[in-house]
Amino acid sequence: MEVHDFIARFAGIYEHSPWVAERVAALAAGVDDAEQLAALMADCVDNASTEQQLALVRAHPDLAGRAQVAGDLTAESTVEQASAGLDRCTSEEFERFQSLNTAYWEKFGFPFVMAVRGSGRAEILDTFAARLQNDYDLEFETALIEIHKIARLRLDAMGANE
């Protein structure tokens, strides 16, 4: 696959961060396996500067947040949040998400990130509350791990290098 085509196809794997696909494109020329491609992309992120990693984490939307209500999520995030029922929150659940989103941003300075596909609202809310107890370094590392899970799920959903 040509570098330009690769970038066009995989630019959205990492939320609003096409730089990942741009950096990996030349290395991934002969890769035809989703697992290998995911590893190359994850390695790129893991070896990026802390500032770039923080920008990547901050590129993610709040769960059941304003972007969802306004219809401003990426297509991938819309599908992922809907698969977890976040588009069907009760008013109490929605209020809890808003409260947790605010507390999380105040504590960490970035949004709570979780690969929510296959999870339910109650599980997500419990995980959200538990992770709010983490220290900054652990939570930053956890956010990156979750972002890699999201990327892998997105690669699998699109058939990766088919």
C-alpha positions in Angstrom: 0.0 0.0 0.0 1.3 3.4 -0.9 2.3 5.7 2.0 -0.4 8.2 1.1 -3.1 5.5 0.9 -1.9 4.1 4.2 -2.2 7.4 6.0 -5.6 8.1 4.5 -6.9 4.7 5.6 -5.4 4.6 9.1 -5.3 8.3 10.2 -8.4 7.8 12.4 -7.2 4.8 14.3 -5.9 7.0 17.1 -8.5 9.7 17.9 -7.7 13.0 16.1 -4.1 12.0 15.9 -3.1 11.2 12.3 0.6 11.7 13.2 0.6 8.1 14.4 -0.3 6.7 10.9 2.0 9.2 9.3 5.0 8.0 11.3 4.2 4.3 10.9 3.3 4.4 7.2 6.8 3.7 5.9 7.4 1.0 8.4 4.1 -0.7 7.7 4.5 -1.0 4.0 4.8 -4.8 4.0 2.7 -5.5 7.1 -0.5 -7.4 6.4 -1.4 -8.5 9.9 -3.6 -6.4 12.3 -1.6 -7.5 15.3 1.7 -6.4 13.8 0.2 -3.1 12.6 -1.3 -2.5 16.1 2.1 -3.2 17.6 3.9 -0.8 15.3 1.3 2.0 16.0 1.4 1.4 19.8 5.2 1.5 19.7 5.1 4.8 17.9 2.8 6.2 20.6 4.8 4.7 23.4 8.0 6.3 22.1 6.4 9.7 21.4 7.1 12.6 23.7 5.1 13.1 26.8 3.6 16.2 25.3 2.4 14.2 22.2 1.0 11.5 24.4 -0.9 14.0 26.5 -2.3 15.6 23.4 -3.4 12.2 22.2 -5.1 11.5 25.5 -6.8 14.9 25.4 -8.0 14.2 21.9 -10.5 11.7 23.3 -14.0 12.8 24.1 -15.6 12.6 27.6 -17.8 9.6 27.9 -21.5 10.5 27.7 -20.3 14.1 27.5 -21.1 17.3 25.7 -19.6 16.2 22.4 -22.0 13.2 22.4 -25.0 15.4 23.2 -24.0 17.9 20.5 -23.4 15.1 18.0 -19.7 16.1 17.6 -18.1 12.7 18.2 -16.1 11.0 15.5 -17.9 8.2 13.7 -15.7 5.7 15.5 -16.4 7.2 19.0 -20.1 7.4 18.3 -20.3 3.7 17.5 -18.1 2.8 20.5 -20.1 4.8 23.0 -23.4 3.6 21.5 -22.2 0.0 21.8 -21.9 0.5 25.5 -25.3 2.1 25.8 -23.9 5.6 26.6 -26.4 7.1 24.2 -29.2 5.7 26.3 -28.2 6.9 29.8 -30.9 7.5 32.4 -30.9 11.0 33.7 -29.2 9.8 36.9 -26.5 8.0 34.9 -25.9 11.0 32.7 -25.6 13.2 35.8 -23.1 10.8 37.3 -21.0 10.7 34.1 -21.0 14.6 34.1 -19.9 14.7 37.7 -17.2 12.1 37.2 -16.0 13.8 34.0 -15.6 17.1 35.9 -13.8 15.5 38.8 -11.5 13.6 36.5 -10.6 16.6 34.4 -9.9 18.6 37.6 -7.7 15.9 39.1 -5.8 14.8 36.0 -6.1 17.5 33.3 -7.3 15.0 30.7 -10.4 13.0 30.0 -11.2 9.5 31.3 -10.4 7.1 28.5 -11.7 3.5 28.5 -12.2 1.1 25.7 -15.9 0.8 26.3 -16.9 -1.6 23.5 -18.5 -4.7 25.2 -18.9 -2.9 28.5 -22.2 -1.7 30.1 -22.9 1.6 31.7 -22.8 0.4 35.3 -19.4 -1.3 34.7 -18.0 1.9 33.0 -19.3 4.1 35.9 -17.7 1.7 38.5 -14.4 1.7 36.6 -14.5 5.5 36.2 -15.0 6.0 40.0 -12.3 3.5 40.8 -9.7 5.0 38.5 -10.4 8.5 39.9 -8.6 7.2 43.0 -5.4 6.6 41.0 -2.4 8.9 41.1 -1.5 10.9 38.0 1.3 8.6 36.7 -0.8 5.4 37.0 -3.8 7.0 35.4 -1.8 8.5 32.5 -0.3 5.0 31.8 -3.7 3.4 32.1 -5.2 6.0 29.6 -2.5 5.1 27.1 -3.2 1.3 27.6 -6.9 1.9 27.0 -6.1 4.0 23.9 -4.1 1.1 22.5 -7.1 -1.2 23.1 -9.4 1.3 21.3 -6.9 1.4 18.4 -6.8 -2.4 18.2 -10.6 -2.6 18.2 -10.7 0.0 15.4 -8.2 -1.9 13.3 -10.1 -5.1 13.8 -13.4 -3.4 12.9 -12.1 -2.0 9.7 -10.4 -5.3 8.7 -6.9 -3.7 9.1 -4.8 -4.4 6.0 -7.4 -6.1 3.9 
